[in-house]
């Protein structure tokens, strides 16, 4: 009972983090700010979502598969973000002077 409630709370929190990441894409003007903030927030959302799904699953094999998926995402997401920002910088994408929102 407590494990189910904790799992549901973590899944809901993961979805909230993902929605905050979606908002940050729309709110910030600077490309580099968008990339960094969205990467961090979406990774937090994915981690909490996977942990919630681990708590909700009743099988150890499902937990093992979710752990493999989580490790794969934790290894590839920072590399993809770095590659995206680096390729934008190498192609000559200029940083805007207005770092704020709006």
Buried (B, 14 or more C-beta within 10 A) or exposed (E): EEEEEBBEEBBEBBBEBBEBBBEBEEBBEBBBBBBBBBBBBBBBBBBBBBBBBBBBBEEEEEBEEBEEEBEEBEEEBEEEBEEBBEEBEEEEEEEEEEEEEE
